[in-house]
Amino acid sequence: MKSLALLFTTFIGASVCVTTSGTHKYTSAERTVKRYASSLPAAGPTGAINIVIDKSDYELTVYDEKGWYATYPVVFGNNSLADKKMEGDKNTPEGTFTINAKRVHEKWCRFLAIDYPTAESYEKFKQRKASGQIPADAKIGGSIGIHGVWPREDFVIDKYKNWTLGCISMKNAEVTELYNFTKVGTRVVIRK
């Protein structure tokens, strides 16, 4: 019966896909999808989770021990969606990270910090400096995380408005939900 419900939910979820003028495949109202129908009790994910953030699809996906759990809409920093090269470029870094701290945030509801820069980030940074892609005096940057939006500004997520300095931004109710079930040490993959 659960398989039938999952199949039905997947079918319904797929039917909300829309072909637009090319950039985004979902309507703004139907971008959050979860494994269980909203009429079921919200038990949260089962066991440890992993987070995958896909910049080209503007999605944050949570996987648990049973597989896919939920997908949430997100936005980023720069509209180019390029990998972070240096401090101040407003790009969101790509790679494998870990949640290393969590806190209630005075401006953006919740903040889940990631461990950027990692050894992989430093290696890419050094290569870019050596090849002249960034200035010799550039700094790598830091303070990257997953957070909410300013109060009453969830619309920026619906409108795909990239506004951060390189962080990942979610609707406040959704970042609160993520915050509640995500532990420090959770793996986060950010890709384009």
VOPAGU-2260 file (C-alpha; in pm, 1 decimal, decimal comma):
REM VOPAGU-2260
SITE   aa  ch    i         X         Y         Z
SITE  MET   A    0       0,0       0,0       0,0
SITE  LYS   A    1     289,3     235,3      81,3
SITE  SER   A    2     436,9     165,8    -263,2
SITE  LEU   A    3     104,9     252,1    -425,2
SITE  ALA   A    4      82,9     574,9    -223,1
SITE  LEU   A    5     441,7     664,0    -316,9
SITE  LEU   A    6     371,5     591,6    -684,2
SITE  PHE   A    7      55,1     804,7    -671,8
SITE  THR   A    8     242,0    1088,6    -493,6
SITE  THR   A    9     521,7    1069,8    -752,6
SITE  PHE   A   10     267,0    1079,6   -1036,7
SITE  ILE   A   11      86,9    1378,1    -885,0
SITE  GLY   A   12     420,8    1549,4    -816,7
SITE  ALA   A   13     531,5    1494,4   -1175,1
SITE  SER   A   14     208,7    1639,5   -1307,2
SITE  VAL   A   15     288,6    1979,0   -1156,5
SITE  CYS   A   16     596,8    2011,7   -1374,4
SITE  VAL   A   17     562,9    2295,3   -1618,4
SITE  THR   A   18     758,4    2386,4   -1925,8
SITE  THR   A   19     827,9    2756,9   -1901,6
SITE  SER   A   20    1033,8    2985,9   -2116,2
SITE  GLY   A   21    1328,3    2768,4   -2034,2
SITE  THR   A   22    1476,0    2837,5   -1694,1
SITE  HIS   A   23    1262,3    2664,6   -1429,6
SITE  LYS   A   24    1059,5    2346,2   -1444,9
SITE  TYR   A   25     815,2    2388,5   -1154,1
SITE  THR   A   26     543,8    2634,1   -1067,8
SITE  SER   A   27     635,2    2844,4    -765,1
SITE  ALA   A   28     351,5    2700,7    -556,8
SITE  GLU   A   29     445,5    2334,0    -612,7
SITE  ARG   A   30     821,4    2317,8    -563,0
SITE  THR   A   31     827,6    2151,2    -218,3
SITE  VAL   A   32     774,7    1776,8    -242,5
SITE  LYS   A   33     795,2    1516,8      36,6
SITE  ARG   A   34     786,9    1138,7      49,4
SITE  TYR   A   35     467,8    1133,0     256,7
SITE  ALA   A   36     139,2    1303,7     179,5
SITE  SER   A   37      64,0    1601,0     404,1
SITE  SER   A   38    -233,5    1415,8     554,6
SITE  LEU   A   39       4,3    1166,9     719,1
SITE  PRO   A   40     178,4    1250,7    1046,1
SITE  ALA   A   41     507,9    1430,5     992,7
SITE  ALA   A   42     750,5    1183,5    1145,5
SITE  GLY   A   43    1052,6    1333,8     976,4
SITE  PRO   A   44    1330,5    1146,1     803,6
SITE  THR   A   45    1438,2     799,0     916,6
SITE  GLY   A   46    1790,1     778,0    1062,5
SITE  ALA   A   47    2086,4     978,8     938,8
SITE  ILE   A   48    2036,7    1216,6     647,4
SITE  ASN   A   49    2239,8    1355,5     358,7
SITE  ILE   A   50    2165,8    1680,8     178,6
SITE  VAL   A   51    2221,2    1739,1    -193,6
SITE  ILE   A   52    2188,8    2092,6    -327,3
SITE  ASP   A   53    2149,9    2122,6    -703,4
SITE  LYS   A   54    2218,7    2478,8    -813,2
SITE  SER   A   55    2094,8    2435,5   -1170,5
SITE  ASP   A   56    1757,5    2304,6   -1048,8
SITE  TYR   A   57    1732,9    2544,1    -748,9
SITE  GLU   A   58    1666,1    2246,0    -519,8
SITE  LEU   A   59    1779,3    2113,5    -183,5
SITE  THR   A   60    1706,0    1741,0    -153,1
SITE  VAL   A   61    1715,0    1538,7     168,6
SITE  TYR   A   62    1791,5    1166,0     164,6
SITE  ASP   A   63    1750,6     940,6     466,8
SITE  GLU   A   64    1799,7     567,9     531,6
SITE  LYS   A   65    1493,9     486,6     318,8
SITE  GLY   A   66    1613,1     697,5      23,6
SITE  TRP   A   67    1460,6    1023,2     -98,3
SITE  TYR   A   68    1278,6    1213,6     176,1
SITE  ALA   A   69    1203,3    1568,3      53,6
SITE  THR   A   70    1294,8    1835,9    -198,1
SITE  TYR   A   71    1278,7    2206,4    -113,6
SITE  PRO   A   72    1315,6    2514,0    -336,3
SITE  VAL   A   73    1624,3    2728,2    -272,0
SITE  VAL   A   74    1809,2    3027,6    -413,0
SITE  PHE   A   75    2174,6    3127,8    -402,8
SITE  GLY   A   76    2407,1    3424,6    -441,9
SITE  ASN   A   77    2511,7    3519,9    -790,7
SITE  ASN   A   78    2283,3    3458,2   -1090,6
SITE  SER   A   79    2571,3    3292,5   -1278,6
SITE  LEU   A   80    2546,5    2990,7   -1042,9
SITE  ALA   A   81    2924,5    2954,8   -1083,0
SITE  ASP   A   82    3145,8    2788,4    -822,6
SITE  LYS   A   83    3279,5    3018,9    -550,0
SITE  LYS   A   84    3620,3    3147,9    -655,2
SITE  MET   A   85    3700,2    3404,5    -385,4
SITE  GLU   A   86    3559,5    3619,9    -107,9
SITE  GLY   A   87    3308,2    3875,5    -232,6
SITE  ASP   A   88    3212,4    3707,4    -561,7
SITE  LYS   A   89    2865,9    3610,6    -424,1
SITE  ASN   A   90    2900,2    3262,0    -574,0
SITE  THR   A   91    2786,3    2952,5    -384,0
SITE  PRO   A   92    3068,5    2698,9    -340,7
SITE  GLU   A   93    3049,8    2353,3    -497,0
SITE  GLY   A   94    3182,5    2036,1    -338,8
SITE  THR   A   95    3127,7    1811,1     -39,2
SITE  PHE   A   96    3080,9    1979,8     297,0
SITE  THR   A   97    2955,8    1910,3     648,8
SITE  ILE   A   98    2712,5    2100,9     870,6
SITE  ASN   A   99    2946,0    2224,7    1144,7
SITE  ALA   A  100    2714,3    2452,2    1348,1
SITE  LYS   A  101    2346,7    2547,2    1384,7
SITE  ARG   A  102    2179,8    2848,7    1539,2
SITE  VAL   A  103    1867,1    3059,6    1541,4
SITE  HIS   A  104    1949,6    3363,5    1328,4
SITE  GLU   A  105    1831,5    3713,4    1414,8
SITE  LYS   A  106    1774,0    3810,9    1050,0
SITE  TRP   A  107    1721,4    3489,3     850,3
SITE  CYS   A  108    1531,2    3261,1    1090,1
SITE  ARG   A  109    1778,0    2967,9    1111,2
SITE  PHE   A  110    2140,6    2919,9    1004,9
SITE  LEU   A  111    2307,7    2585,1     935,8
SITE  ALA   A  112    2677,4    2659,5     881,0
SITE  ILE   A  113    2883,3    2446,0     644,0
SITE  ASP   A  114    3256,3    2388,7     677,9
SITE  TYR   A  115    3356,4    2596,8     373,9
SITE  PRO   A  116    3641,2    2630,3     295,2
SITE  THR   A  117    3747,5    2265,8     295,5
SITE  ALA   A  118    4080,4    2118,9     176,3
SITE  GLU   A  119    3914,2    2070,0    -165,9
SITE  SER   A  120    3805,7    2437,5    -167,3
SITE  TYR   A  121    4159,6    2553,8     -82,0
SITE  GLU   A  122    4306,5    2339,1    -360,9
SITE  LYS   A  123    4070,3    2490,3    -622,5
SITE  PHE   A  124    4144,1    2837,9    -482,3
SITE  LYS   A  125    4522,5    2787,1    -512,1
SITE  GLN   A  126    4489,0    2655,2    -868,2
SITE  ARG   A  127    4278,2    2956,6    -969,6
SITE  LYS   A  128    4534,5    3195,7    -821,0
SITE  ALA   A  129    4823,1    3015,8    -994,0
SITE  SER   A  130    4643,9    3029,7   -1331,6
SITE  GLY   A  131    4555,1    3398,7   -1292,0
SITE  GLN   A  132    4178,3    3342,8   -1277,4
SITE  ILE   A  133    4162,8    3545,5    -954,2
SITE  PRO   A  134    4389,3    3819,9    -814,1
SITE  ALA   A  135    4702,2    3715,8    -624,9
SITE  ASP   A  136    4581,0    3900,7    -314,6
SITE  ALA   A  137    4231,1    3743,4    -317,5
SITE  LYS   A  138    4097,2    3573,0      -5,1
SITE  ILE   A  139    3898,2    3249,7      -8,6
SITE  GLY   A  140    3601,7    3370,6     201,4
SITE  GLY   A  141    3387,3    3181,6     450,5
SITE  SER   A  142    3070,2    3198,0     662,3
SITE  ILE   A  143    2866,2    2997,0     411,6
SITE  GLY   A  144    2550,2    2822,2     522,0
SITE  ILE   A  145    2186,8    2733,2     465,6
SITE  HIS   A  146    1943,6    2994,1     601,0
SITE  GLY   A  147    1600,8    3149,7     565,5
SITE  VAL   A  148    1495,8    3485,0     423,0
SITE  TRP   A  149    1410,7    3821,1     573,6
SITE  PRO   A  150    1071,2    3814,5     751,7
SITE  ARG   A  151     777,5    3806,6     506,2
SITE  GLU   A  152    1008,0    3764,9     204,8
SITE  ASP   A  153     947,5    3400,0     112,8
SITE  PHE   A  154     848,7    3531,1    -231,2
SITE  VAL   A  155    1217,5    3561,0    -328,0
SITE  ILE   A  156    1235,0    3181,3    -327,1
SITE  ASP   A  157     920,6    3149,8    -541,9
SITE  LYS   A  158    1061,9    3402,0    -789,4
SITE  TYR   A  159    1408,5    3238,2    -806,0
SITE  LYS   A  160    1570,0    3563,9    -689,5
SITE  ASN   A  161    1933,0    3495,3    -601,9
SITE  TRP   A  162    2018,5    3743,4    -328,7
SITE  THR   A  163    2271,6    3598,9     -82,3
SITE  LEU   A  164    2645,5    3656,7     -58,3
SITE  GLY   A  165    2701,8    3289,8    -146,0
SITE  CYS   A  166    2476,7    3105,9      98,0
SITE  ILE   A  167    2179,0    2883,2      23,7
SITE  SER   A  168    1845,0    3043,6     113,9
SITE  MET   A  169    1512,1    2867,6     181,6
SITE  LYS   A  170    1164,8    2974,0     290,2
SITE  ASN   A  171    1158,5    3030,7     667,9
SITE  ALA   A  172     911,5    2750,3     750,6
SITE  GLU   A  173    1114,8    2507,7     542,1
SITE  VAL   A  174    1454,0    2604,9     685,3
SITE  THR   A  175    1300,9    2565,0    1033,2
SITE  GLU   A  176    1185,1    2214,4     939,9
SITE  LEU   A  177    1530,8    2129,0     799,2
SITE  TYR   A  178    1699,7    2278,1    1106,7
SITE  ASN   A  179    1487,5    2064,1    1338,8
SITE  PHE   A  180    1591,2    1730,2    1187,7
SITE  THR   A  181    1945,2    1808,8    1068,5
SITE  LYS   A  182    2232,4    1730,0    1302,6
SITE  VAL   A  183    2578,5    1882,6    1314,4
SITE  GLY   A  184    2796,7    1648,1    1110,3
SITE  THR   A  185    2539,9    1601,0     830,6
SITE  ARG   A  186    2699,4    1567,8     486,0
SITE  VAL   A  187    2607,9    1834,3     225,8
SITE  VAL   A  188    2691,9    1805,8    -143,8
SITE  ILE   A  189    2655,4    2123,3    -352,6
SITE  ARG   A  190    2668,6    2078,5    -730,8
SITE  LYS   A  191    2567,6    2255,7   -1048,3
